[in-house]
Amino acid sequence: MDNYNTINEVLVKLFNEIMDIEEKAIITEEFKDISNNDMHIIEAIGKGEARSMSAVAKSLSVTVGTLTIAINNLVKKGYVCRMRSQEDRRVVLISLSKKGEKAYNHHKKFHEEMVEATLEGLDEKQTEVLVSALQNLSRFFRGYGK
């Protein structure tokens, strides 16, 4: 099989499998009450300083209204804390609870293992080529349909 067909086959399989594989890896018995999408919202909120709803929505490329629905569920389940900004009461800030931080760390560990498996056996030059190729693919996706 030539390189073009091999790359096409690998990319198609990866896209079809990634969400399913990730969900099986990160939605464990402990985190069975949230979805893969919820886990990505938790990842976008991140650990540390509280973030505004609009900043998190922007990083996820969704509207604040769409994010609000998901955040309401994550607050009910105890993964996210919501509060008003002291500087501007119109601004809603969100942060992870201890339970949310635990989910965040679990998700982060999966991603670290995925990257380590990808880079396994590659030398520095091969890693640079892979990074360049993935950046090209990312640019393609960001520009597609615009």
N, C-alpha and C positions, 0 to 999 in steps of 0.2 A: 504494500500500500504506500502510495507516495505521501510526502509530508502534508500537503494540503488536505487530503482525505483523512489522514490521521488526526490532524489538528481539528478539523470539522467534527469528526466522530467524538473526540475527547471533549470538546466544548459542549456539544449537544448532550452527551451523557452527564457531564458535570452540572449543567444547568438543570437537568431533569432530576438529578440525585441530591444536589446540595441541600435544598430545603428539607427534603425527607430525611436525609442522613443527620442534618443538624438537629432537627426536631427530635429524632430518636435519641441523639446523644445528650441533648440539654434538657428535654422535658422528661425528667425522671420522676420517680414516685414522690420525691420531695417537692417538685415543682409541677405536679400534674394539674394544678388549678389555673395555670396560665398557658397561653399559646406561644408559638414561636414568634409571632408578631409582638406579643407583650414583652418577650425577652429582648427584642430589638429596641423597644421603647425604653426598657430598663437600661440597656447599653447606651442609648442616646442621652439619657439623663446623667448617667455616670456617677461616680463617687465624688465626694467633696462638696464644694459650694452648690447651693441651690441654684437652679436655672429657671429662667422665665419660660412660660408655656410657649411663647412665640419663638424663642431661640431653639427649643427642642423641636417644635413643629418644623421650623426651617431646616434643621439638620436632617430631619426625616423626609423632607419634601412633601409634607401634608399640611392641611389647613389646621388652624387652632381648634376649630370646631370638631374636626375628625379626631384630633389628639385628645380633646376634652372627654369624649366618649370612652376612649381607652383608659385614660387616667382615672376617670370615675371608678371603673372596674378595678384598677390596680390599687386605688386607695381603699376600696371596700375589702379587698383581699389582703391588705396589710403590706404591700410592697412599696408603696409610694406615699409620701407626706406632701400635703399641699398647704401653702400659707400665702398671705398677702405680703407684698413688699412693704417694709417700714418707710422707705423713701417715697414710694408712689403706690397708694392703696389700690389703684386700678390694676397693677401688675400682679399676676399670680405666679408664685414661685413653687417649683416642685423639686423634691429631693428623694433619695432612696431611704427607706427605713432600714433597720438591721436585716430584716428578711429580704428586702430588695437588694441590699449589698451582698448578701449571701448568694442570691440568684445571679447578680452581676459577676461575681467572682467565678461561679460555676460556668457561666457562658464564656467568660474570658479564657478560662482554662481550655475549653474546647477549641477556641480559635488559636491559642498558642500551640496546641498539639497539632492542629491542622497545618499551621505554617511550618512547624518543625518537620512534619512528614513531607511537606512539599520541598523543603530545602535539603532534606537528607541526601547525602552523597554528592551534592553539588559543590564545586569549588567556587571561589570568589567571582571569577569571570562568568561562569554559568549562571550564578545568582544574579549578576548584573544584567545579563541577557534576558533572564526570566522577568526581572523587574521591569525592564524596558518594554517587553512584549505585553505584560499585564497593564502597564500604563497606556499603551496604544489601544488595548481593548477597552479600557475605562474611558478614554477619550471618545472612542467610537460610540459607546453607549450614551455618554452625556450629549453627544451631538446628533444622535439618531432621531429622526422625525422632527427636527427643528427647522 
